[in-house]
Amino acid sequence: MHPHSGKLLIEALDKLWRQYRKQLKACRKSQSEDNIHELRVSTRRLIALIELLHTLQPQPLLRRIRKALKSQLDGFDELRDTQVMLFEAAKTIPTLPELAAFLAFMHGREQQLLHENKAHIANIYHAKLPRKIKKAAKRFKSDSAESDLNTALPAAIDALYGVVMTRYQALDSADLASIHHLRIAAKKFRYSLTSMPTILLDTQVDYLKKLQNYCALLGDIQNSSILLQTLEAFFKTEIPEDIQRHYQAQQQSLLAAFKVHQSEVLSFKTTLVKATEMTSISE
């Protein structure tokens, strides 16, 4: 085992923790869409690394930290979905004026959620969490001292990619839920890769970007599904024909684009395998 493998992971944890704290502070000053987005991203990266540390050296404290952070992250889901739908409706209303009532409703919903999230953000951080992070890091460093992390780390990434492959093999183009399940696994795989200290050659950076784009396409399909469900609930009886035709065509276009690119996920593991190597191995 390389003597610095565990140290690099702890340094990565400290870096992501500081980024999370920075974005949380920014959100407390201003609940802008960008600030909330950056807080969600930094939280996801921190969760991904904590899950990876737990895979390498399991400890109950890491599970509790992960649960607390995931709860914080989930608190932003409805606001995020609302803002995505607001953007889409505002963009489309010049050609679909029938969306005016829906747009007004979503504006009101956003303001309500922003008010609720102000309290959520104020209550996110508490004194116990940094102590737990520090204690868990110390325990990981101690427990991993005699472990071969240079072997265990790629094995952990293999396991994450295995989940992606299981979801990929279960894909059914007629079942949007199966696409959503693939999205969750692929996104977790991507955040795990980007949360650790890595060697990323130019080609690997390119493929990491392709993985991000792949996840984004899956996300667009999920956003489309949520929008159609929300429109159906808003109009109660039946979505106006022009609106339904527009967004169903949009969803079919996204599904067609995914069909073209869906097999790209098969190349991510072989292309990014070196990204799981620790930086110090090459020093």
C-alpha positions in Angstrom: 0.0 0.0 0.0 1.2 3.5 -0.8 1.7 5.3 2.6 -0.2 8.5 1.5 -3.4 6.9 0.0 -5.5 7.5 3.2 -4.0 10.9 3.7 -5.1 12.0 0.2 -8.7 10.9 0.9 -8.8 12.8 4.2 -7.4 15.9 2.4 -10.1 15.5 -0.2 -12.7 15.2 2.6 -11.4 18.4 4.2 -11.5 20.3 0.9 -15.1 19.2 0.1 -16.2 20.1 3.7 -14.7 23.6 3.3 -16.5 24.0 -0.1 -19.7 22.9 1.5 -19.3 25.4 4.4 -18.5 28.2 1.9 -21.6 27.5 -0.2 -23.8 27.3 2.9 -22.5 30.7 4.0 -23.3 32.1 0.6 -26.8 30.7 0.7 -27.4 32.3 4.0 -26.5 35.7 2.5 -28.5 35.2 -0.6 -30.9 32.5 -1.6 -30.2 33.0 -5.3 -30.8 30.1 -7.7 -27.1 29.9 -8.4 -26.2 29.8 -4.7 -28.7 27.1 -4.0 -27.5 25.1 -7.0 -23.8 25.4 -5.8 -24.8 24.3 -2.3 -26.6 21.3 -3.7 -23.6 20.3 -5.9 -21.1 20.7 -3.0 -23.4 18.7 -0.7 -23.7 15.9 -3.3 -19.9 15.8 -3.7 -19.4 15.6 0.0 -22.0 12.8 0.3 -20.3 10.9 -2.5 -16.9 10.9 -0.8 -18.4 10.0 2.6 -20.2 7.0 1.0 -16.9 6.0 -0.6 -15.0 6.3 2.7 -17.7 4.1 4.3 -17.3 1.5 1.5 -13.6 1.4 2.1 -13.7 1.4 5.9 -17.3 1.1 7.2 -18.2 3.0 10.4 -21.7 3.9 11.8 -20.6 7.6 12.2 -20.1 8.0 8.4 -23.6 6.6 7.8 -25.1 9.1 10.3 -23.2 12.0 8.6 -24.4 10.8 5.2 -28.0 10.6 6.5 -27.9 14.2 7.9 -26.4 15.6 4.7 -28.9 13.7 2.5 -31.8 15.1 4.6 -30.4 18.6 4.0 -30.2 18.0 0.3 -33.7 16.6 0.0 -35.0 19.8 1.5 -34.2 21.7 -1.7 -35.8 19.2 -4.1 -39.2 20.8 -4.5 -37.7 24.3 -4.9 -35.3 23.1 -7.5 -38.1 21.3 -9.5 -40.3 24.4 -9.2 -37.5 26.7 -10.6 -36.8 24.4 -13.5 -40.5 24.4 -14.4 -40.7 28.1 -14.0 -37.8 28.6 -16.4 -39.4 26.2 -18.9 -42.9 27.8 -18.7 -41.5 31.4 -19.0 -39.5 30.4 -22.0 -42.5 28.8 -23.7 -45.3 31.3 -22.9 -44.8 33.5 -26.0 -45.9 30.6 -28.1 -48.2 29.0 -25.6 -50.1 31.8 -23.8 -52.4 29.2 -22.2 -49.5 28.7 -19.8 -50.2 32.1 -18.1 -52.2 30.8 -15.2 -49.7 27.9 -14.6 -46.8 30.4 -14.7 -48.5 32.7 -12.2 -49.2 29.7 -9.9 -45.6 28.5 -10.1 -44.3 32.0 -9.3 -46.4 32.0 -6.2 -45.2 28.5 -5.3 -41.6 29.5 -5.7 -42.0 32.5 -3.3 -43.6 30.2 -0.8 -40.8 27.6 -1.1 -38.1 30.4 -0.9 -39.6 31.4 2.4 -39.7 27.9 3.7 -36.1 27.3 2.5 -34.9 30.3 4.4 -35.7 28.5 7.6 -34.3 25.3 6.2 -31.0 26.9 5.4 -30.8 28.6 8.8 -31.2 25.2 10.5 -28.9 23.2 8.2 -25.7 23.7 10.1 -25.2 22.7 13.7 -22.2 22.4 16.0 -22.2 18.6 16.1 -21.6 18.0 12.4 -18.0 19.4 12.1 -17.1 17.4 15.2 -18.5 14.3 13.6 -16.7 14.9 10.4 -13.4 15.4 12.2 -14.0 12.2 14.4 -14.9 10.1 11.3 -11.8 11.3 9.4 -9.6 10.4 12.4 -11.2 7.0 12.6 -10.8 6.4 8.9 -7.1 7.4 9.0 -6.5 4.9 11.8 -8.5 2.1 10.4 -7.0 2.4 6.9 -3.4 2.5 8.1 -2.9 -1.2 7.3 -5.3 -1.4 4.4 -4.4 -1.5 0.7 -6.5 1.4 -0.5 -4.8 1.4 -3.9 -6.6 -1.9 -4.5 -9.7 -1.2 -2.5 -10.5 2.2 -4.2 -10.7 0.9 -7.8 -12.8 -2.0 -6.4 -15.2 0.4 -4.8 -15.6 2.3 -8.1 -16.1 -1.0 -9.9 -19.0 -1.7 -7.5 -20.6 1.7 -8.3 -20.2 1.1 -12.0 -21.7 -2.3 -11.5 -24.9 -0.6 -10.2 -24.9 1.6 -13.3 -24.7 -1.5 -15.5 -27.5 -3.3 -13.6 -29.7 -0.2 -14.2 -28.7 0.0 -17.8 -29.5 -3.6 -18.5 -33.0 -3.1 -16.9 -33.7 -0.1 -19.2 -37.2 -0.1 -20.8 -37.8 2.9 -23.1 -41.5 2.7 -22.4 -40.8 2.9 -18.6 -39.6 6.4 -17.6 -38.9 5.1 -14.1 -36.2 2.8 -15.4 -34.5 5.8 -17.0 -34.7 7.7 -13.8 -33.1 4.7 -11.9 -30.2 4.7 -14.4 -29.8 8.5 -13.9 -29.5 8.1 -10.1 -26.8 5.4 -10.4 -24.9 7.3 -13.2 -25.0 10.5 -11.2 -23.7 8.8 -8.1 -20.9 7.2 -10.1 -20.0 10.6 -11.6 -20.0 12.4 -8.2 -17.8 9.6 -6.7 -15.2 10.1 -9.5 -15.2 13.9 -9.1 -15.0 13.9 -5.3 -11.7 12.0 -4.9 -8.1 13.0 -5.6 -7.4 11.7 -9.1 -5.2 11.7 -12.2 -7.2 13.0 -15.1 -5.5 13.0 -18.4 -7.0 15.2 -21.2 -8.9 12.3 -22.7 -10.2 11.3 -19.2 -11.4 14.9 -18.6 -13.2 14.7 -21.9 -15.0 11.5 -21.0 -15.8 12.8 -17.5 -17.5 15.7 -19.3 -19.3 13.1 -21.5 -20.5 11.4 -18.4 -21.8 14.7 -17.1 -23.6 15.3 -20.4 -25.1 11.8 -20.2 -26.5 12.5 -16.7 -27.8 15.9 -17.9 -29.8 14.2 -20.7 -31.3 11.8 -18.2 -32.1 14.7 -16.0 -33.9 16.5 -18.8 -36.1 13.5 -19.3 -36.9 13.4 -15.6 -37.6 17.1 -15.6 -40.0 16.6 -18.5 -41.8 13.8 -16.7 -42.2 16.0 -13.6 -43.5 18.9 -15.6 -46.2 16.9 -17.4 -47.3 15.4 -14.0 -47.4 18.9 -12.5 -49.4 20.3 -15.5 -51.9 17.4 -15.1 -52.4 18.2 -11.4 -52.7 21.9 -12.1 -55.3 21.7 -14.8 -57.1 18.9 -12.9 -59.3 17.6 -15.7 -57.2 17.7 -18.8 -54.1 19.6 -20.0 -55.0 22.0 -22.8 -54.3 20.2 -26.1 -51.6 22.6 -27.4 -49.7 22.5 -24.1 -49.9 18.7 -23.9 -48.8 18.3 -27.6 -45.9 20.6 -27.1 -44.4 19.0 -24.0 -45.1 15.4 -25.1 -43.3 16.2 -28.3 -40.4 17.7 -26.3 -40.3 14.5 -24.2 -40.2 12.3 -27.3 -37.4 14.4 -28.7 -35.4 13.9 -25.5 -36.1 10.1 -25.5 -34.9 9.9 -29.1 -31.7 11.8 -28.2 -31.2 9.4 -25.3 -31.7 6.4 -27.6 -28.8 7.7 -29.8 -26.5 8.1 -26.8 -27.6 5.5 -24.3 -24.9 3.0 -25.0 -22.1 5.6 -24.3 -22.3 4.5 -20.7 -20.6 1.2 -21.7 -17.4 3.1 -22.4 -17.2 5.2 -19.3 -15.6 2.5 -17.1 -12.8 1.6 -19.4 -12.0 5.2 -20.3 -12.0 6.5 -16.8 -10.4 3.6 -15.0 -7.2 5.5 -14.4 -9.2 8.3 -12.8 -9.5 6.1 -9.7 -5.7 6.1 -9.2 -4.4 8.2 -6.4 -2.3 11.2 -7.4 0.6 10.1 -5.1 1.1 6.8 -6.9 2.7 8.6 -9.8 4.8 10.9 -7.7 
